[in-house]
């Protein structure tokens, strides 16, 4: 091996290890607070002023960080939100990991409640005991179910990838005069409906890519998460917000894609 080749290979290897070290030791623990205003269509003006906090993709048995969740809960409580929406993947495989996670989530204090939806991993691995743990912590799981308030409703749909989603049946039970906030784990489901009552769909699943390349963006995206990787999207009267999540899956690192708690303000 020539000296030039040795230097080149050492530089490449060192850069890779350095990036991984940064992603695992720094960015994975760096909480990014995203504040986003969601403009409402005139038909959904009843939602004006509503504040929603969003966290997703905890995967708490995959290198979960209690300190990170605790800081996120503190930010949400200080913001004084109306709703907390947790659109899925509380665990990767181990349902027992919801116990320490719920010790942190149980401190959430939104005005109207905390609502969770089933992720594709949850659908396979969350047991009835784990669901009861979430309920005791104040997280009401909506699985093809809606909760109505005076001016609007929130609906949660089962995982599209691994569950038995029933959007039509779930929305049918809602007062037709009320706009709907929809929690659905997989964001590409945004392409499966055109119901004008759905003001905002909130999703996770993609992790925003978790590992992103400069300029290029997300390197790998999951099935049902390729069309809408991160951020706010609009189509007619419907809006979609995709959070990049707060945990990690498989690789204990994030790169150019920090963990996120999103604070959404709805405005007519």
Secondary structure, DSSP 8 states (H G I E B T S, - for coil): --HHHHHHHHHHHHHHHHHHHHHHHTGGG--EEEEEEEE--GGGGGGTT-EEEE-----TTTT--HHHHHHHHHHHHHHT-SEEEE-S-S-SS-GGGHHHHHHHHTT---SSEEEE---HHHHHH--HHHHHHHHHTTEEE-SSEEEE-SSEEEEEE--TTTS---HHHHHHTS-TTSEEEEEEEEGGGGGG---TTEEEEEEESSGGGSBEETTTEES---TT-SS--SEEEEETTEEEEE---SS-SSSS--BS---EEEEEEEE-
